[in-house]
Amino acid sequence: MSSKPFLLRPLCDSDVLEYAEMLYTSFNAWYWKHGWGKDYFGCRPEETAIFYDIYNDLTPGHSIAAFDNNTGRMMGACFYHPREYHVSLGIMSVHPDYWRRGVGKAMVDHILSFTQENNYKACRLVGSAINMNSFSLYNRSGFIPRVIHNDMVINVSGDNPYTHAPGEDRVRDAAIKDVSGMGDLEMEVSGIRRERDYRYAIVRPGESALLSESPKAACVRKNPREVLHASVYENDQKGIDGFMISVKHSALNMMGPCVARTEEIAIALIRRELERFRGTWVLFVVPVEKRKMVEQLYKWGAVNVETHLKQVWGEFQPFKGVNMPSFLPETG
């Protein structure tokens, strides 16, 4: 038997089924234990593999997983996403059989070491405000809560007309030519940029695009997942004042990331994207202080389901507009 409790290594393709089962079990067990009253993931366990699929497409090899040295069983896993100016800590999960074994701390330490060794000035995440164990883990590691978010869900009726929003006519599907403008906008509003994510969300099946302009950039031959959509809000000068990315999949329906100069622009983007979710539900993570947005979502039938915190290790620029994060891709 090994004297070390677990082995840390990146996930690989042969781990995907075990990873999906572990992710599904971890989240559902925690939410049942804490009064959610139903499964967090209402899909089949294997369908949560979409998190691995997209994250590994975007940033291959940037994951860390813990394996029991005595049994070889996966104990937990987490993704991380180096971008132009920051690292994002993505979805983290630990199997309930291994809670309180130091698995989460080991993975966070690994990601912060990567952040520091590669001279990034910030690591960012969006974490549940009701999970005190994860909050304490991140807070003890130096993450500081910066923004509080309402987690809101709308069950989008197939026939409800939903009031249209001013400026909705300025919203259109995003194109590859918009990537630089989307990056400039997010840099202005949020102090970060992540052009590979925009490109990945924009690419249509059968098309191809580099994930960045670097000569060594990975090429997406097509978007094999076909679950992401991107739109932009175009101003009179043909510049971009807002963008929205959404994911529609059995494991997660969610709007975001969304970046906009004003709440009115964000509302127009949301209203346009609602059409994509007719007949199903969609989740939003909205800054609580953006009252125009929150009140409009209530009018459209949104209900609160949870609260999340934007948490940052290192440098942080207060948002100069609207920033709505997402859980897939969770790279902001």
VENCOR-V419601 format. One record per residue. N is the residue number from 0. RES is the residue in one small letter. OMEGA is omega in radians with two decimals (* if undefined). D_FIRST is the distance of its C-alpha to the first C-alpha in Angstrom with 1 decimal. Layout:
# VENCOR-V419601
<<N & RES & OMEGA & D_FIRST> <N & RES & OMEGA & D_FIRST>>
This chain:
# VENCOR-V419601
<<0 & m & -3.13 & 0.0> <1 & s & 3.07 & 3.8> <2 & s & 3.12 & 6.5> <3 & k & -3.06 & 8.8> <4 & p & -3.13 & 9.7> <5 & f & 3.10 & 11.3> <6 & l & 3.05 & 12.9> <7 & l & 3.05 & 16.7> <8 & r & 3.08 & 19.0> <9 & p & 3.00 & 22.4> <10 & l & 3.02 & 23.0> <11 & c & -3.02 & 24.4> <12 & d & -3.13 & 26.7> <13 & s & 3.14 & 24.1> <14 & d & -2.89 & 22.5> <15 & v & -3.09 & 25.9> <16 & l & 3.11 & 25.8> <17 & e & 3.10 & 22.5> <18 & y & -3.11 & 23.8> <19 & a & 3.12 & 27.1> <20 & e & 3.13 & 25.6> <21 & m & 3.11 & 23.5> <22 & l & 3.14 & 26.6> <23 & y & -3.11 & 28.8> <24 & t & -3.10 & 26.7> <25 & s & -3.10 & 26.1> <26 & f & -3.11 & 29.8> <27 & n & 3.13 & 31.2> <28 & a & -3.10 & 29.0> <29 & w & -3.08 & 30.0> <30 & y & 3.04 & 33.7> <31 & w & -3.11 & 33.9> <32 & k & -3.05 & 32.4> <33 & h & 2.90 & 35.0> <34 & g & 3.13 & 38.1> <35 & w & 3.06 & 38.5> <36 & g & 3.09 & 39.6> <37 & k & 3.07 & 38.4> <38 & d & 3.02 & 35.8> <39 & y & 3.04 & 35.7> <40 & f & -3.13 & 35.2> <41 & g & -3.13 & 37.8> <42 & c & 3.02 & 36.9> <43 & r & -3.10 & 34.6> <44 & p & -3.07 & 30.9> <45 & e & -3.12 & 31.0> <46 & e & 3.08 & 34.1> <47 & t & 3.04 & 32.2> <48 & a & 3.11 & 31.0> <49 & i & 3.10 & 34.3> <50 & f & 3.08 & 32.7> <51 & y & -3.06 & 30.4> <52 & d & -3.08 & 33.4> <53 & i & -3.13 & 35.8> <54 & y & -3.12 & 33.5> <55 & n & 2.99 & 32.2> <56 & d & -3.02 & 35.8> <57 & l & -3.05 & 37.0> <58 & t & -3.05 & 34.3> <59 & p & 3.05 & 32.0> <60 & g & -3.09 & 28.5> <61 & h & 3.04 & 28.9> <62 & s & 3.06 & 26.1> <63 & i & -3.12 & 22.7> <64 & a & 3.11 & 19.9> <65 & a & 3.13 & 16.6> <66 & f & 3.10 & 13.7> <67 & d & -3.08 & 10.6> <68 & n & -3.11 & 7.8> <69 & n & -3.10 & 5.8> <70 & t & -3.08 & 9.3> <71 & g & -3.06 & 11.4> <72 & r & 3.08 & 14.0> <73 & m & -3.11 & 16.7> <74 & m & -3.12 & 16.9> <75 & g & 3.14 & 20.1> <76 & a & 3.12 & 22.5> <77 & c & 3.04 & 25.7> <78 & f & 3.01 & 28.5> <79 & y & -2.90 & 30.7> <80 & h & 3.03 & 34.0> <81 & p & 3.12 & 35.7> <82 & r & -3.00 & 39.5> <83 & e & -3.03 & 42.6> <84 & y & -3.09 & 42.4> <85 & h & 2.98 & 39.3> <86 & v & 3.06 & 35.8> <87 & s & 3.05 & 35.3> <88 & l & -3.05 & 32.1> <89 & g & -3.02 & 32.1> <90 & i & 3.11 & 30.7> <91 & m & 3.11 & 27.4> <92 & s & 3.07 & 25.4> <93 & v & 3.13 & 22.2> <94 & h & -3.10 & 21.2> <95 & p & 3.09 & 22.3> <96 & d & -3.07 & 19.0> <97 & y & 3.05 & 17.7> <98 & w & 3.10 & 20.9> <99 & r & 3.07 & 21.0> <100 & r & -3.12 & 17.5> <101 & g & -3.11 & 19.1> <102 & v & 3.14 & 18.8> <103 & g & -3.13 & 22.5> <104 & k & -3.14 & 23.0> <105 & a & -3.13 & 20.6> <106 & m & 3.09 & 22.6> <107 & v & 3.13 & 25.9> <108 & d & 3.13 & 25.1> <109 & h & -3.08 & 24.4> <110 & i & 3.10 & 27.7> <111 & l & 3.05 & 29.7> <112 & s & 3.07 & 28.5> <113 & f & -3.13 & 29.7> <114 & t & -3.09 & 32.9> <115 & q & -3.10 & 33.6> <116 & e & 3.14 & 32.7> <117 & n & 2.99 & 35.0> <118 & n & 2.97 & 37.8> <119 & y & -3.09 & 38.1> <120 & k & -3.11 & 40.0> <121 & a & 2.95 & 38.7> <122 & c & -3.00 & 35.9> <123 & r & 3.07 & 37.1> <124 & l & 3.00 & 35.9> <125 & v & -3.05 & 37.3> <126 & g & -3.14 & 35.4> <127 & s & 3.09 & 36.3> <128 & a & -3.12 & 38.3> <129 & i & 3.11 & 37.3> <130 & n & -3.05 & 33.6> <131 & m & 3.11 & 33.3> <132 & n & 3.14 & 29.6> <133 & s & 3.11 & 29.9> <134 & f & -3.13 & 33.2> <135 & s & 3.10 & 31.7> <136 & l & -3.10 & 28.8> <137 & y & -3.12 & 31.3> <138 & n & 3.09 & 33.9> <139 & r & -3.14 & 31.6> <140 & s & 3.06 & 30.7> <141 & g & 3.09 & 34.5> <142 & f & -3.11 & 35.7> <143 & i & 3.06 & 39.2> <144 & p & -3.11 & 40.8> <145 & r & -3.10 & 43.9> <146 & v & 3.04 & 45.2> <147 & i & -3.12 & 45.1> <148 & h & 2.88 & 45.3> <149 & n & 2.92 & 46.5> <150 & d & -3.04 & 44.5> <151 & m & 3.14 & 47.3> <152 & v & 2.96 & 47.6> <153 & i & 2.91 & 50.7> <154 & n & -2.95 & 51.1> <155 & v & -3.11 & 53.4> <156 & s & 3.10 & 56.2> <157 & g & -3.07 & 57.5> <158 & d & 3.08 & 61.1> <159 & n & -3.10 & 61.2> <160 & p & -3.09 & 63.2> <161 & y & -3.11 & 61.5> <162 & t & 3.10 & 63.7> <163 & h & -3.07 & 63.7> <164 & a & 3.04 & 63.1> <165 & p & 3.14 & 65.4> <166 & g & -3.12 & 64.3> <167 & e & 3.14 & 62.4> <168 & d & 3.10 & 64.7> <169 & r & -3.11 & 63.3> <170 & v & 3.10 & 59.8> <171 & r & 3.04 & 59.0> <172 & d & 3.10 & 56.1> <173 & a & 3.08 & 54.4> <174 & a & -3.11 & 54.8> <175 & i & -3.14 & 53.0> <176 & k & -3.12 & 56.0> <177 & d & -2.96 & 55.1> <178 & v & -3.12 & 51.7> <179 & s & 3.12 & 53.2> <180 & g & 3.07 & 55.2> <181 & m & 3.10 & 52.3> <182 & g & 3.12 & 50.3> <183 & d & 3.14 & 53.3> <184 & l & -3.12 & 53.7> <185 & e & 3.08 & 50.1> <186 & m & 3.14 & 50.3> <187 & e & -3.04 & 53.5> <188 & v & -2.94 & 52.3> <189 & s & -3.14 & 48.6> <190 & g & 3.09 & 48.1> <191 & i & 2.94 & 45.6> <192 & r & -3.05 & 46.0> <193 & r & -2.97 & 43.7> <194 & e & 3.13 & 45.9> <195 & r & 3.13 & 43.2> <196 & d & 3.11 & 42.7> <197 & y & -3.12 & 46.5> <198 & r & -3.10 & 46.8> <199 & y & -3.12 & 44.0> <200 & a & -3.08 & 45.6> <201 & i & -3.05 & 49.1> <202 & v & 3.12 & 48.4> <203 & r & 3.08 & 49.8> <204 & p & 3.14 & 48.5> <205 & g & 3.09 & 49.8> <206 & e & 3.07 & 50.4> <207 & s & 3.12 & 48.4> <208 & a & 3.04 & 48.1> <209 & l & 3.08 & 46.2> <210 & l & 2.99 & 43.7> <211 & s & -3.13 & 45.4> <212 & e & -3.13 & 48.2> <213 & s & 3.09 & 46.0> <214 & p & -3.12 & 46.5> <215 & k & -3.05 & 42.7> <216 & a & 3.05 & 42.6> <217 & a & -3.14 & 40.8> <218 & c & 3.02 & 43.3> <219 & v & -3.11 & 43.2> <220 & r & 3.00 & 45.0> <221 & k & 3.05 & 45.4> <222 & n & -3.01 & 44.0> <223 & p & -3.05 & 41.9> <224 & r & 3.08 & 41.0> <225 & e & -3.10 & 44.6> <226 & v & -3.12 & 43.7> <227 & l & 3.08 & 44.9> <228 & h & 3.13 & 48.5> <229 & a & 3.07 & 50.2> <230 & s & 3.13 & 53.7> <231 & v & 3.04 & 55.7> <232 & y & -3.05 & 58.7> <233 & e & -3.13 & 61.4> <234 & n & -3.08 & 64.1> <235 & d & -3.12 & 67.8> <236 & q & -3.13 & 66.9> <237 & k & 3.04 & 64.3> <238 & g & -3.08 & 61.6> <239 & i & 3.11 & 58.4> <240 & d & 3.12 & 58.4> <241 & g & 3.00 & 55.4> <242 & f & 3.13 & 52.7> <243 & m & 2.96 & 50.5> <244 & i & 3.10 & 47.5> <245 & s & 3.08 & 46.3> <246 & v & 3.10 & 43.6> <247 & k & -3.06 & 44.4> <248 & h & -3.13 & 41.5> <249 & s & 3.13 & 40.3> <250 & a & -3.08 & 37.3> <251 & l & 2.91 & 39.6> <252 & n & -3.03 & 43.3> <253 & m & 2.97 & 44.0> <254 & m & -3.12 & 46.6> <255 & g & 0.06 & 45.6> <256 & p & 3.04 & 45.3> <257 & c & 3.09 & 48.9> <258 & v & -3.11 & 50.8> <259 & a & 3.14 & 54.5> <260 & r & -3.10 & 57.1> <261 & t & 3.07 & 58.4> <262 & e & -3.14 & 57.6> <263 & e & 3.11 & 60.4> <264 & i & 3.12 & 58.9> <265 & a & 3.13 & 55.5> <266 & i & 3.11 & 57.3> <267 & a & 3.11 & 59.1> <268 & l & 3.13 & 55.8> <269 & i & -3.09 & 54.2> <270 & r & 3.12 & 57.3> <271 & r & -3.07 & 57.4> <272 & e & 3.08 & 53.7> <273 & l & -3.11 & 54.1> <274 & e & -3.13 & 55.8> <275 & r & -3.00 & 52.6> <276 & f & 3.09 & 51.1> <277 & r & 3.10 & 54.0> <278 & g & 3.09 & 52.9> <279 & t & -3.10 & 49.5> <280 & w & 3.06 & 47.8> <281 & v & -3.11 & 47.0> <282 & l & 3.05 & 45.1> <283 & f & 3.00 & 46.4> <284 & v & -2.91 & 45.0> <285 & v & 3.08 & 48.2> <286 & p & -3.03 & 48.8> <287 & v & -3.10 & 50.3> <288 & e & 3.12 & 53.1> <289 & k & -2.96 & 54.4> <290 & r & 3.10 & 56.7> <291 & k & 3.14 & 58.8> <292 & m & -3.11 & 55.8> <293 & v & -3.11 & 54.4> <294 & e & 3.10 & 57.8> <295 & q & 3.11 & 58.4> <296 & l & 3.04 & 55.1> <297 & y & -3.14 & 56.1> <298 & k & 3.12 & 59.4> <299 & w & 3.05 & 57.6> <300 & g & -3.12 & 55.7> <301 & a & 3.02 & 52.4> <302 & v & 3.11 & 50.4> <303 & n & 3.13 & 47.7> <304 & v & -3.10 & 44.2> <305 & e & 3.05 & 42.1> <306 & t & 3.09 & 42.3> <307 & h & -3.13 & 40.3> <308 & l & 2.90 & 40.4> <309 & k & -3.09 & 40.7> <310 & q & -3.03 & 38.5> <311 & v & 2.93 & 38.7> <312 & w & 3.11 & 36.8> <313 & g & -3.00 & 39.4> <314 & e & 3.11 & 42.9> <315 & f & 3.03 & 44.7> <316 & q & 3.06 & 48.2> <317 & p & -3.08 & 49.7> <318 & f & 3.13 & 50.6> <319 & k & -3.07 & 54.2> <320 & g & -3.11 & 54.5> <321 & v & 3.02 & 52.3> <322 & n & 3.06 & 48.6> <323 & m & 3.14 & 46.9> <324 & p & 3.08 & 43.2> <325 & s & 3.04 & 41.2> <326 & f & 3.11 & 37.7> <327 & l & 0.02 & 38.0> <328 & p & -3.12 & 38.5> <329 & e & -3.01 & 37.2> <330 & t & -3.08 & 38.1> <331 & g & * & 40.7>>
